[in-house]
Amino acid sequence: VQLQASGGGLVQPGGSLRLSCAASGSIFSINAMGWYRQAPGKQRELVAAISSGGSTNYTDSVKGRFTISRDNAKNTVYLQMNSLKPEDTAVYYCNAVLTTTWGAEIGSWGQGTLVTVSS
């Protein structure tokens, strides 16, 4: 099972970016999917998560600015980030809790994509 994240980059404060993360491999079903981030010198934190049924939750600092969504047909999760602030600068990681074709429930991480918010 692999998670491939993309969409990071350099953006000015107030700008927008859209992250994508596609899961592939021996997947039977995907349960929760989420985005985490880790800024330099800080612990990795949960940014947003979405359940298989579409329920979402966000860390307080991104509420109203970020939107998580998923396309179950494509095994892909997205993070639309608007009104970006310098404090959003971090490496963003996607995560999925899934059931494999052989019946194991596992957690899988993407490779991380760097988001830099700077003028």
C-alpha positions as CSV (number, residue, x, y, z in Angstrom):
1,V,0.0,0.0,0.0
2,Q,1.3,3.4,-0.9
3,L,0.2,7.0,-0.3
4,Q,1.4,9.6,-2.8
5,A,1.0,13.2,-1.7
6,S,1.4,16.2,-4.0
7,G,0.5,19.9,-4.3
8,G,2.9,21.6,-1.9
9,G,4.9,24.6,-2.7
10,L,5.7,28.2,-2.0
11,V,2.8,30.6,-1.6
12,Q,2.4,34.2,-0.3
13,P,0.4,34.9,2.8
14,G,-3.3,35.0,2.0
15,G,-2.9,32.6,-0.9
16,S,-4.2,29.1,-1.5
17,L,-2.9,25.6,-2.2
18,R,-4.6,22.3,-2.7
19,L,-2.9,19.1,-1.5
20,S,-3.8,15.7,-2.9
21,C,-3.0,12.2,-1.7
22,A,-3.8,9.1,-3.6
23,A,-3.7,5.6,-2.1
24,S,-2.8,2.6,-4.2
25,G,-2.0,-1.1,-3.7
26,S,-3.9,-4.0,-2.1
27,I,-6.7,-1.9,-0.6
28,F,-10.1,-3.4,0.2
29,S,-11.5,-0.3,1.8
30,I,-10.3,3.0,3.3
31,N,-11.7,4.1,6.6
32,A,-10.5,7.4,7.9
33,M,-8.1,9.7,6.0
34,G,-6.3,12.7,7.3
35,W,-3.7,15.3,6.9
36,Y,-1.0,16.0,9.5
37,R,1.8,18.6,9.5
38,Q,5.1,19.1,11.2
39,A,6.8,22.4,11.4
40,P,10.5,22.7,12.2
41,G,11.2,22.0,15.8
42,K,7.6,21.0,16.5
43,Q,5.7,17.8,16.9
44,R,3.5,16.4,14.2
45,E,-0.1,17.5,14.6
46,L,-3.4,16.5,13.1
47,V,-4.7,19.2,10.8
48,A,-7.9,17.6,9.5
49,A,-9.5,14.2,9.2
50,I,-12.4,12.7,7.3
51,S,-14.3,9.5,8.0
52,S,-15.5,7.0,5.4
53,G,-18.9,8.6,5.8
54,G,-17.7,12.1,5.2
55,S,-17.6,13.4,8.8
56,T,-14.8,15.9,9.2
57,N,-12.9,17.5,12.0
58,Y,-10.2,20.2,12.1
59,T,-7.7,21.6,14.4
60,D,-8.8,25.0,15.7
61,S,-6.1,27.0,13.9
62,V,-7.4,26.0,10.5
63,K,-11.1,26.0,10.9
64,G,-12.8,28.2,8.3
65,R,-9.7,28.2,6.1
66,F,-9.0,24.6,5.3
67,T,-11.4,22.0,3.8
68,I,-10.7,18.3,3.7
69,S,-12.6,16.1,1.2
70,R,-12.2,12.7,-0.4
71,D,-13.0,10.9,-3.6
72,N,-13.7,7.3,-2.6
73,A,-13.7,6.1,-6.2
74,K,-10.1,7.4,-6.6
75,N,-9.0,6.5,-3.1
76,T,-7.9,10.1,-2.8
77,V,-8.0,12.7,-0.1
78,Y,-7.7,16.5,-0.7
79,L,-6.9,19.5,1.5
80,Q,-7.9,22.8,0.2
81,M,-6.0,25.5,2.1
82,N,-7.1,29.1,1.8
83,S,-6.0,32.3,3.5
84,L,-2.7,30.7,4.3
85,K,-0.5,32.2,7.0
86,P,3.2,31.9,7.7
87,E,2.4,29.7,10.7
88,D,1.0,27.1,8.3
89,T,4.4,26.5,7.0
90,A,5.2,22.8,7.5
91,V,5.7,19.5,5.9
92,Y,2.2,18.0,5.4
93,Y,1.7,14.3,5.6
94,C,-1.4,12.3,4.6
95,N,-2.5,9.3,6.5
96,A,-5.0,6.6,5.8
97,V,-6.5,3.9,8.0
98,L,-7.5,1.1,5.7
99,T,-8.3,-2.6,5.3
100,T,-6.1,-4.6,3.0
101,T,-7.3,-7.2,0.6
102,W,-6.0,-9.8,3.0
103,G,-8.1,-8.4,5.9
104,A,-5.5,-6.5,7.9
105,E,-6.3,-3.0,9.2
106,I,-3.3,-0.8,8.9
107,G,-2.3,2.8,9.0
108,S,-0.3,4.2,6.1
109,W,1.6,7.5,5.7
110,G,2.5,9.4,2.6
111,Q,5.9,10.8,2.0
112,G,5.2,14.4,3.0
113,T,4.9,17.6,0.9
114,L,6.4,20.9,1.9
115,V,4.2,24.0,2.2
116,T,6.0,27.3,2.6
117,V,4.0,30.5,3.2
118,S,6.2,33.5,2.8
119,S,6.3,36.8,1.1
